[in-house]
Amino acid sequence: MTFGKRLRILRKNRNLTQKELADRFNVGESTIGMYERDEREPSFEFVKQLADFFNVTTDYLLGRTDDPNPPGSDNEELGTLARINQLIKEYGIEQMGFFDIEKWKHLTEDEIREIIQHFEWVAHKAAQKNKSPGKDTE
């Protein structure tokens, strides 16, 4: 599979338009379109930025492997955070804006209490994982 086809699939999996992806990287929408049609090749630096953004290896983007995160890859450690980031986008939490207090004013007390419970549960699970036997704490 070509770079362009992989880029298109990754972009669509994130529910991004070409314009949204272009805006994130401060490039023209037509540039993304040309990349996806394999009419133009990106710079090495841009390939690295895309790999980081989509949490895949550059080898995957360039078609050298079909595994986006092979064991031992640098991105393997970021997999969990990337999945959380993906969930935030999938559930529309990112549009809610954690720091936009006006958008939070419309939540009921029960909704706020539920959100707090979820955050507390995540923090508790993280603390448990950090205390697990055999965990290197240095």
N, C-alpha and C positions, 0 to 999 in steps of 0.2 A: 504494500500500500504506500502511496506517495505521501510526502510531507503535507501537501495541500489537503488531501482527503483526511488525514489524521487531525489536522488543525480544525477542519470543518466539523468533524465528529466531536472532538473535545469541546469546541465552542457550543455546539448544539446541546451537548450533554449538560452544560452549565446554563442552558436557556439564555444565551447571550446572542444578540444580533451582531452582525459585522460591525456596525457603528459603535455598539457598546464596547466590544473588544478593542476596536481602534481607539476609542476615547480613553480606555484604561492605560493604553501604552503610548498615547499622544502621537498616533500615526493616522493617516487618512483611511477612511472606510474603503476606498478603492484599493489601497495597499493590501488590506486584509483579503479583499476579493481576489486580487491577483495572486496572493500566496495560496489561497484555497483552490484556485484554478491551475496552480502550478505554472503560472505565467511569469512569476518573479520569485527569486530566492531571497530569503531573509539573511541578515548578517548573523554571524556566530553569536554575537551578544544578544540579539533579539531571540534567537532559538533558545538560549539559556534562560532568558526572562520568561518566555512562554512555558518552558519546561517547569520552572519554579511555580509559575502561576497555576498551571494545570496539575502540578504534582506528579509529573512523569519524568522519565529520563530523556536526555537529548537523543540518545540512541533510539528510543521509541519514536520520538517525533521525526527523526530522520529515516525511519524504516529499517534500522539495523537489527531491531528486535521487535517481537510482537507483544512482549511483556512490558507494560508501562512502568512497573516497579519491580525489577528482578531482585531476588534475595541479595542482601549486601549492598544494594544501591544506596546512595546518599539520601534519596527520597523516601526510603523505607521507614526511617524514623519519623518522618513528617506525615506519614499516612493517616494516623489518628487525627491529627490537627486538620489535615485536609478534609477528612470525612466530616468532622464537626463543622468546618467552614462550609462544606457543601450542604449539610443539613440546614444551617442557618439560612443559606440562600434558597434552598428548596421550600422551606416553610415560611419564607417571606419575612423572617425576623430582621434581616439586614435592612429592609425598607423601613422597618419600624424605628430604627435609629435609637440605640441604647442611650445616647446622650441628648436626645431631643425630648425634653421633658414635656412639651406640649402633646406629643403623641402618646405619652404614658398617662396623661390626665384622664383619658377616656376608659381606662381599665377599672373594673370593679375591685373592691377590697378582696373578694374571693380570688379573682384572677391574679392580683398582686401577691397574695399569700401563696398561691400555687406556684408562681414563678420563683418566689423565694425558696420554697420547699425543693424545687428542682435544682436550683443553684446549690443549696445546702447539701443535697444528695450527691451532686457531682463533686463538690469539695470533699465530702466524706469519703467517697470512693477513691479519689486521688490520694487522700491521706492514707487510706488503707493500703493502696498499692505501693506507696513510698515506704511503708513500714514492713512490707512482706519480706519473709526470709530470703536470703540470697541476693537481695537488692543492694547494689553498690550505691552507697549514699555519699560518696566523695564527689 
